[in-house]
Amino acid sequence: MRSALTAFKKKEAHCLEAALIAACLLEQNGYKPLVMSLESQDQLDHVIFIFKERTGWGAVGRSREQGLHGREPRHKNLKSLALSYVEPFIDKTGRITGFGVAKLDDSKTRWRDSSRNLWSLEKFLIDLRHQKLKTSDQKYLSLLQRFQETKLTIQKGPGWW
């Protein structure tokens, strides 16, 4: 669990580290350092940097799964943005159950430039109050069945930040 600077120097990042890099870079252009934690039933959560434009909410994200990358700023609210991640999140164990939004500075960590591990930031996001996200059980079971039958996964590889 590295800071934005350390992850940037290493030229590799998991989803939370990528969100920190995006927050660090984009706050230089007036964006607030906000992240959204997407909670999953299998406890393999996903974190994205979120931002607001006049056209709506958008996200910058990084994942091995292409469907979990960023989103254009066209979502009217944060719930709509979170819901856009529901379908690509479904695999043999994953299903989004909630979302939470945090100001990174509230974590009281040196998330921008610390040379130490930031496990306290991860704990801050785990402990964050998440709003429950109800989704259709029928649609979930249909997508899960499709995944199980075809072993269909979203193509792994680079995608939109």
Secondary structure, DSSP 4 states (H G I P E B T S, - for coil): ---HHHHHHHT---HHHHHHHHHHHHHTTT---EEEEEEETTS--EEEEEEEETTEEEEE---SBGGGS-EEEEESSHHHHHHTTHHHH-SSS--EEEEEEEEGGGG-S-TTT-SS--HHHHHHHHHS--EE----HHHHHHHHHHHHHH---PPBS----
